[in-house]
Amino acid sequence: MKIKIIFCIVVFFLGIQNHTAQKKWSLDECIAYAFQNNLSFQNNKYDLEIKEASYNQSKRNLLPSVSASSGYSINYGRSIDPNTNGYTNTSFFSNSYSVSASLDLFAGFRKWNAIFYEDYQKKATEQSVLKAKQALKIKILESFHEVLYSQELLNITKEQLDISKTNVKIIDTKISLGLKAKSDLHEANSLLLSDSLAVLKAQNSVRANKLNLLQVMNLPEKEISLQHPLELQKQQAVAIANSQFIIDQAVQHVPEIIEQEFLLSAAKKQVRITRSYLLPSLSLRAGYSTGFYEARTNALGQTVSFTTQIQDNASKYIAASLSIPIFSGLQKRHQLKLSKIQLLKAENNLTQKKQLLAQEIEAAVQKANALSVEQAMSEKSIDAKELAFTIAQKKFSNGLISFFELSQIKKEFIQAKV
């Protein structure tokens, strides 16, 4: 009975393993998994959370600051008597309590500009996350199709290996009939070994590309099986003429450009924040303090009660302070100059990003137009070479051409098909 149970458990887990191994990943599933598990992309999301926290804190900085304190002390030896303000050698303890608050009334709109600065930084980071997301998506797209390409290449090499095996059999048969020389068999076996090596290299390429895809996805598996995308209907090649229209649209939507625009706005706010340190600042402060002293006594020599002392010793204040910066070794001027240079650098970065984007789009449009022209010619070339190879294979079977001529035509067909 126990053996049957163990056998059922083993079969069950083997079934689960086979089910997992047979899962075919679609392109969308690979991308979605990478978004959730790619460690580099996770760091980008953490950066956004940090910027969001900084932005929220910049708004909270407008609130007044409030603090409270309490103290307990024991006096020994010579100290001030709280009754007479004279010296006494009697030991006693005391409590102190205080609450204070402060509010910045004016500081050159520094805190308001800091809010806008952190907001622009947060929005720039959002675009940075979107840029990283698109980069990861493109990386998955490339890795996914590299696997499919290497798999198709493997299929082609296997087809050619089968043809080479068939040719070896044909030559071997003709040699036995005295229609071919043994040198042709050596040549055919040499080509067979070359095709076998091509299959081995193609298999290694499939493994390497799958490993790369697994690493980009951060998928803890040794093997992955992909769903081949649906075959698209062939479309007529269409040349792209207006690259400027694409550039104009891209500038408004590409995250890298939008990110740089937000960074430029943040740099402008940073200049205003730095300039505010050269302006006067006005703040308001208020506080309340009181205390209890064990040594404080009444006319009868009894310690005054805690409640009475808290009320009698209460001290309140409200104050306003004005600070005017006069000279600090030109340090603030230096910081203002640096922030202005950073602003110029941000403007230059934005111009550079737009320039690089325009260059990339123009290059992509030129390449797309060139490939559109080549597409139809390539399809016709493949059909023609496939027909030539089929005819050559029949001629070789009938002894009308040599094996060398057949191998040359086969090589051209393979290159066109790849």
Disulfide bonds with the S-S distance in Angstrom:
none
